[in-house]
């Protein structure tokens, strides 16, 4: 009945009546995602009627109401079949300012029409194969990039950028050819990186370093959503970059990695939005060539160095160990390098472990990223080793028992999911410089057996990668406990009492004679077996 009434007014009514009836329809069906099949034909005709209204000279508010209803109806794939034509697509492109003209975004009154048109295009392209083909024919990706450039450095148009980016993401998700076009022909990598810079309001202090205000306000919801959509689009554009990239691209990848470092060090409007933002940053960092990830860490500034020196001077001169702890835990500095971003990644990884579900999608990307960073960059590996596998002192518990990051990762080494198990073990193995003896010290032979068997290292040795020769130093507590550590379980076991100590001399003599008789029987059986073999 709703569709029938709306269709009647759309066909015969004037703009004001059309706007009212469509606004009522939109309010009623705003949360509708499943439609009755009995009214399918009416919804198709309503879509056709709306497109006929959109080509007329009607007020902006009427256009917005038309587009809102079209967005709702476009959730139904069957309805889109008759209305997805080149002519109708061009109507939406015109309303979204996705034309070849040089129109600037000056009329604020038009912004709601642009946003709703982009929303409609997102739904239609995602749900219609015909629309996807027409997108290629109409060169939609290039038009979206052009609109992004119009939005550059403009305030109050985050919604336009957000849905422009979402449509770019949908296109590059559905068409691998568009990924290549975005990357090379349309210069999508620097363009989308600039969108991120704008969303984060980045101020550069050096070539690959940005100013971080830890006391500044969080990102607004609009800025956060815009950044997330840009990160998703960039992921598709760079999906195979870590395998194949030109040396000339290294600078651009380092700039992007520096922007992502900034992203990791800021927060969104809510904890959930911050996690979503950081999750997409982790996914994108996985596409960056590992050689370009060196910008995730940076030397201390003069101010930071002076501040740390003051902090250390507050401790007594004989408290060397405590000074080291203050240096690392207070400001996440290691070997004169700022490790804040790596520490954020480590905390992100631990939170994903604590969730206890969706490990393959949520945990393996950040574990893989930290593994590759550790393998390629010595300072990152040493810092992570210090945080994850600190020198052993108390070895009374099994390695998998407890609440430390090491305990949590060791538990994952026997996870039922093969991929999760492998990447957790690989990460710890790399932190141990791929030395079997070092890995066994922290995990126990039982937990490490799967990795060692897969690597052909059950008998010991080390992996194929080269690491620096700096040696680990064992604590006095570990050295004293080492003779009594069970290599299989990886923890200290109390020495078993010797049963002979409690025997009388007569019992000892009796047990000795039993042993002699058993050995004699075994010897006789061996002689008989040899005799039969010789006779055969």
C-alpha positions in Angstrom: 0.0 0.0 0.0 2.9 2.4 0.8 4.4 1.9 -2.7 1.0 2.3 -4.4 0.3 5.6 -2.7 3.8 6.9 -3.3 3.8 5.8 -6.9 0.5 7.6 -7.6 1.8 10.9 -6.1 5.1 10.6 -7.9 3.4 10.2 -11.2 0.7 12.8 -10.9 1.6 15.1 -8.0 3.5 18.4 -7.8 6.9 18.7 -6.2 5.6 19.6 -2.7 3.3 16.6 -2.6 6.0 14.3 -4.0 8.4 15.5 -1.3 5.9 14.8 1.5 4.9 11.3 0.4 8.5 10.2 -0.2 9.6 11.6 3.2 6.9 9.6 4.9 7.9 6.5 3.0 11.6 7.1 3.9 10.8 7.6 7.6 8.7 4.3 7.7 11.2 2.2 5.8 14.5 3.7 6.9 15.5 0.4 8.7 14.0 -1.9 6.0 16.4 -4.3 4.3 14.1 -7.1 3.4 11.1 -6.5 1.2 7.9 -8.4 0.4 8.1 -10.1 -3.0 4.4 -9.3 -3.7 5.2 -5.6 -4.0 8.3 -6.1 -6.2 6.7 -4.7 -9.4 5.4 -1.6 -7.6 8.9 -0.9 -6.2 10.3 -1.2 -9.7 7.8 1.3 -11.1 8.4 3.6 -8.1 12.2 3.6 -8.9 11.4 4.5 -12.5 9.1 7.3 -11.4 11.7 8.7 -9.1 14.3 8.9 -11.9 11.7 10.8 -14.0 11.3 13.3 -11.2 15.1 13.7 -10.8 15.5 15.0 -14.3 12.9 17.8 -13.7 13.6 21.2 -12.2 12.5 20.4 -8.7 13.6 22.0 -5.4 16.7 20.6 -3.7 14.6 19.2 -0.8 12.5 17.2 -3.2 15.6 15.8 -4.8 16.9 14.7 -1.4 13.6 12.9 -0.6 13.7 11.2 -4.0 17.2 10.0 -3.5 16.6 8.8 0.1 13.8 6.5 -1.1 15.9 5.4 -4.1 18.7 4.5 -1.7 16.3 2.4 0.4 14.8 0.6 -2.7 18.3 -0.1 -4.1 18.9 -2.5 -1.2 16.7 -5.0 -3.2 18.8 -6.5 -6.1 15.7 -7.5 -8.1 14.3 -4.0 -8.2 17.6 -2.7 -9.8 17.4 -4.9 -12.9 15.1 -2.7 -15.0 16.2 0.7 -13.6 20.0 0.2 -13.9 20.5 1.9 -17.3 23.3 4.1 -18.6 20.8 7.1 -18.7 19.8 6.6 -15.1 23.4 6.2 -14.0 24.3 9.4 -15.7 21.5 11.2 -13.8 23.0 10.1 -10.5 26.5 11.0 -11.7 25.3 14.5 -12.5 23.6 15.0 -9.2 26.7 13.7 -7.4 28.9 16.2 -9.3 30.7 13.3 -11.0 30.8 14.9 -14.4 33.6 16.2 -16.6 32.7 19.8 -15.8 34.9 22.0 -13.6 32.1 22.9 -11.3 33.4 23.7 -7.8 31.8 22.7 -4.6 30.6 26.2 -3.6 26.8 25.7 -3.1 26.4 24.3 0.4 22.7 23.8 -0.3 23.7 21.1 -2.9 25.8 19.0 -0.5 22.9 16.9 0.8 22.0 16.0 -2.9 25.6 15.1 -3.6 25.8 12.9 -0.5 22.5 11.1 -1.2 23.5 10.5 -4.8 26.8 8.9 -3.7 24.9 6.7 -1.2 22.6 5.5 -4.0 25.5 4.8 -6.3 27.2 2.8 -3.5 24.2 0.5 -3.2 23.5 0.3 -6.9 27.0 -0.6 -7.9 27.4 -3.1 -5.1 24.1 -4.9 -5.9 24.0 -4.7 -9.7 26.4 -6.4 -12.1 25.0 -4.2 -14.9 25.9 -1.1 -12.8 29.4 -2.5 -12.3 29.9 -2.8 -16.1 28.4 0.7 -16.7 30.9 2.0 -14.0 33.8 0.9 -16.2 32.2 2.3 -19.3 31.5 5.7 -17.7 35.0 5.7 -16.1 33.5 6.2 -12.7 36.8 5.7 -10.8 38.4 8.7 -12.6 35.4 10.9 -11.8 35.5 9.9 -8.2 39.2 10.8 -8.0 38.4 14.2 -9.6 35.7 14.9 -7.0 38.2 14.0 -4.2 40.5 16.6 -5.6 37.7 19.2 -5.5 37.2 18.3 -1.9 40.9 18.9 -1.0 41.5 21.2 1.9 37.7 22.0 2.1 36.0 22.0 5.5 32.5 20.7 6.2 32.4 18.2 3.3 33.5 15.1 5.1 30.3 13.3 4.2 31.0 13.9 0.5 34.6 12.6 0.8 33.4 9.7 3.0 30.9 8.3 0.4 33.2 9.1 -2.5 35.8 7.0 -0.8 33.3 4.2 0.0 32.3 4.0 -3.7 36.0 3.9 -4.7 36.4 1.0 -2.2 33.4 -0.9 -3.6 34.6 -0.4 -7.2 38.2 -1.5 -6.5 36.8 -4.5 -4.5 34.7 -5.7 -7.4 37.1 -4.9 -10.2 40.8 -5.8 -10.1 41.4 -3.8 -13.2 40.2 -0.6 -11.4 42.9 -1.3 -8.7 45.6 -1.0 -11.4 44.0 2.1 -12.9 43.8 3.8 -9.5 47.4 2.9 -8.7 49.1 4.0 -11.9 46.9 6.0 -14.2 44.9 8.0 -11.5 47.8 8.3 -9.0 45.5 6.9 -6.3 48.3 6.2 -3.8 49.4 9.9 -3.3 45.8 11.1 -3.7 44.4 8.8 -1.0 47.4 9.4 1.3 46.7 13.1 1.1 43.1 12.4 2.1 44.4 10.7 5.2 46.7 13.6 5.9 43.8 15.9 5.7 41.6 13.8 7.9 44.3 13.6 10.6 45.3 17.3 10.1 49.0 16.2 10.0 51.8 18.7 10.5 55.2 17.4 9.3 58.2 18.0 11.5 60.6 16.1 9.2 60.4 14.1 5.9 58.7 11.1 7.5 57.8 12.5 11.0 54.6 14.2 12.1 53.9 16.2 15.2 51.8 14.1 17.8 49.8 16.0 20.4 49.0 13.3 23.0 46.8 15.8 24.9 44.9 16.9 21.8 41.2 16.2 21.3 40.2 12.9 19.6 39.2 12.7 16.0 35.6 13.7 15.3 33.2 10.9 14.1 33.1 12.4 10.6 37.0 12.5 10.4 37.2 9.0 11.7 34.7 7.6 9.2 36.5 9.4 6.4 39.9 8.0 7.4 38.5 4.5 7.7 37.1 4.6 4.2 40.4 6.0 2.8 42.3 3.2 4.6 40.0 0.6 3.0 40.4 2.1 -0.5 44.1 2.3 -0.1 44.3 -1.3 1.0 42.7 -2.4 -2.4 45.0 -0.1 -4.3 48.2 -1.5 -2.7 47.1 -5.1 -2.1 50.1 -6.7 -3.8 52.7 -3.9 -3.2 54.7 -5.8 -0.7 55.5 -8.4 -3.4 56.2 -6.2 -6.3 57.0 -2.5 -6.2 59.3 -0.1 -8.0 62.2 1.4 -6.1 60.9 4.8 -7.2 57.7 4.1 -5.2 59.7 3.7 -1.9 59.3 7.4 -1.0 55.6 7.3 -1.4 55.2 4.1 0.6 57.3 5.7 3.4 55.1 8.7 3.4 52.1 6.5 3.7 53.7 4.4 6.5 54.5 7.7 8.3 50.8 8.7 8.0 49.8 5.3 9.4 52.2 5.7 12.3 50.4 9.0 13.1 47.1 7.1 12.8 48.2 4.5 15.4 49.1 7.2 17.9 45.8 9.1 17.8 42.3 8.0 19.0 38.8 8.2 17.6 35.7 9.4 19.3 35.0 6.1 21.0 37.1 3.0 21.9 35.3 0.9 19.3 36.0 3.5 16.6 39.6 3.7 17.6 40.0 -0.1 17.3 38.3 0.0 13.9 40.7 2.8 12.8 43.8 0.9 14.0 42.6 -2.4 12.6 42.4 -0.9 9.1 45.8 0.8 9.6 47.2 -2.6 10.5 45.7 -4.2 7.4 47.2 -1.4 5.2 50.6 -1.6 6.8 50.7 -5.3 5.8 50.7 -4.1 2.2 53.7 -1.8 2.7 57.0 -3.2 1.5 58.8 -4.3 4.7 61.9 -2.2 3.8 59.7 0.9 4.1 58.4 0.1 7.6 61.5 1.6 9.2 59.6 4.9 9.5 57.4 3.3 12.2 60.2 4.1 14.6 62.2 7.3 14.7 65.0 8.9 16.7 64.2 10.9 19.7 63.9 14.7 19.3 66.2 16.9 21.3 63.3 17.7 23.7 62.5 14.0 24.2 66.1 13.2 24.9 66.4 16.0 27.4 63.2 14.9 29.1 64.4 11.3 29.4 67.7 12.4 30.8 65.9 14.4 33.5 63.7 11.4 34.3 66.7 9.1 34.6 68.7 11.5 36.8 65.9 11.3 39.4 67.0 7.7 40.1 69.9 6.7 42.3 73.1 6.1 40.3 73.3 2.4 41.4 69.8 1.6 40.1 70.8 0.7 36.5 68.1 -1.8 36.0 65.4 0.5 37.2 66.6 3.3 34.9 66.3 0.9 32.0 62.7 0.1 33.0 61.8 3.8 33.3 63.3 4.5 29.9 61.2 1.8 28.2 57.9 1.8 30.1 57.5 5.5 30.5 58.1 6.7 27.0 58.6 3.5 24.9 62.1 4.4 23.9 64.6 1.7 22.9 68.2 2.3 21.8 67.4 6.0 21.3 64.4 5.2 19.1 60.8 6.2 19.7 58.8 2.9 19.8 55.4 4.3 20.5 53.8 3.0 17.3 55.3 -0.5 17.8 54.0 -0.5 21.4 50.5 0.4 20.1 50.7 -2.6 17.7 51.7 -4.8 20.6 48.8 -3.7 22.7 46.5 -4.1 19.8 47.7 -7.6 19.3 47.1 -8.5 23.0 43.6 -7.1 22.9 42.8 -9.2 19.9 44.2 -12.3 21.8 42.0 -11.4 24.8 38.9 -11.3 22.7 39.3 -15.1 22.3 37.5 -15.3 18.9 37.9 -14.5 15.2 41.7 -15.0 15.5 42.2 -15.6 11.8 40.6 -12.3 10.7 41.4 -10.2 13.7 44.7 -11.4 15.1 46.8 -12.9 12.3 47.2 -9.6 10.3 48.9 -7.8 13.3 50.9 -10.9 14.2 52.1 -11.2 10.6 53.0 -7.5 10.6 55.0 -7.7 13.8 56.8 -10.8 12.6 57.9 -9.2 9.4 58.9 -6.0 11.1 61.0 -8.0 13.6 62.6 -10.1 10.9 63.7 -7.0 8.9 64.4 -4.4 11.5 66.8 -5.2 14.4 65.6 -2.4 16.7 62.0 -3.4 16.4 62.9 -7.1 17.1 65.0 -6.2 20.1 62.3 -4.0 21.6 59.6 -6.6 21.0 61.8 -9.3 22.5 62.2 -7.1 25.6 58.5 -6.6 25.9 57.3 -10.2 25.0 60.2 -12.4 26.1 61.9 -10.6 29.0 64.8 -12.4 30.8 63.3 -15.4 32.7 63.3 -15.3 36.4 60.4 -17.4 37.7 60.1 -20.7 35.9 57.9 -22.5 38.4 54.9 -22.3 36.1 54.5 -23.8 32.6 55.1 -21.2 29.8 51.5 -21.4 28.7 50.2 -20.7 32.3 49.7 -17.0 33.2 48.5 -13.7 31.9 51.7 -12.2 30.3 51.9 -11.7 26.6 54.4 -14.6 26.4 51.9 -16.9 28.2 49.1 -15.9 25.8 51.2 -16.4 22.7 52.5 -19.8 23.9 48.9 -20.9 24.4 48.3 -20.0 20.8 51.1 -22.3 19.6 48.7 -25.3 20.2 45.6 -23.6 18.9 43.2 -25.7 16.8 43.4 -23.2 13.9 46.6 -24.1 11.9 47.1 -20.6 10.6 46.9 -19.0 14.0 49.2 -21.7 15.5 51.8 -21.2 12.8 51.9 -17.4 12.9 52.1 -17.3 16.8 55.0 -19.8 16.8 56.7 -17.9 13.9 56.5 -14.6 15.8 58.2 -16.1 18.9 60.7 -17.9 16.8 61.8 -14.7 15.1 62.0 -12.9 18.4 64.4 -15.7 19.4 66.5 -15.0 16.3 65.3 -18.4 14.9 67.4 -20.2 17.4 65.8 -23.5 18.6 67.6 -23.5 22.0 66.3 -20.0 22.7 62.8 -20.8 21.6 62.7 -23.9 23.8 63.8 -21.9 26.8 60.7 -19.7 26.5 58.1 -22.1 25.3 59.1 -25.7 26.1 59.6 -28.5 23.6 56.0 -29.6 23.7 54.6 -26.3 22.6 57.3 -25.7 19.9 57.2 -29.2 18.4 54.8 -28.3 15.6 56.9 -25.4 14.3 60.1 -27.4 14.7 58.7 -30.3 12.8 57.5 -28.1 10.0 60.9 -26.5 9.8 62.9 -29.8 10.1 64.5 -28.5 13.3 63.4 -31.1 15.8 67.0 -32.0 16.4 68.0 -28.4 17.1 69.8 -25.7 15.1 68.4 -22.4 13.7 66.4 -21.1 10.8 67.6 -19.8 7.5 67.5 -16.0 8.2 70.6 -14.1 9.5 70.4 -12.1 12.7 73.0 -10.1 14.7 75.2 -12.1 17.0 74.4 -10.3 20.2 73.7 -12.9 22.8 70.9 -13.2 25.4 72.0 -13.1 29.0 70.4 -15.4 31.4 69.4 -14.2 34.9 71.0 -15.8 38.0 67.5 -17.2 38.9 67.3 -19.0 35.6 70.8 -20.3 35.7 70.2 -21.8 39.2 66.9 -23.4 38.1 68.1 -24.6 34.6 69.3 -28.1 35.7 65.9 -28.9 37.0 63.8 -27.5 34.2 61.8 -30.1 32.2 62.6 -29.4 28.6 59.3 -30.8 27.4 57.1 -28.7 29.6 59.5 -25.7 29.9 59.1 -25.2 33.7 60.8 -26.1 36.9 59.9 -29.5 38.4 60.8 -30.6 41.9 63.4 -33.5 41.9 61.7 -36.8 42.2 62.6 -38.8 45.4 65.0 -41.7 44.8 63.1 -44.9 45.9 66.4 -46.7 46.7 67.1 -44.2 49.5 64.2 -45.6 51.6 65.1 -49.3 51.0 66.8 -51.6 53.5 70.0 -53.5 52.5 67.9 -56.7 52.1 65.4 -55.0 49.7 68.2 -53.5 47.6 69.8 -56.9 47.2 66.5 -58.4 46.3 65.8 -55.8 43.6 69.3 -56.2 42.2 68.8 -60.0 41.8 65.5 -59.3 40.0 67.3 -57.0 37.6 70.0 -59.7 37.0 67.3 -62.3 36.2 65.5 -60.0 33.8 68.7 -59.2 31.9 69.5 -63.0 31.8 66.1 -63.8 30.2 66.5 -61.0 27.6 70.0 -62.3 26.7 68.7 -65.9 26.3 65.8 -64.7 24.0 68.3 -62.8 21.8 70.5 -65.9 21.5 67.6 -68.0 20.4 66.5 -65.4 17.8 70.0 -65.3 16.3 70.1 -69.1 16.1 66.8 -69.2 14.2 68.0 -66.5 11.8 71.3 -68.4 11.1 69.5 -71.7 10.5 67.1 -69.9 8.1 
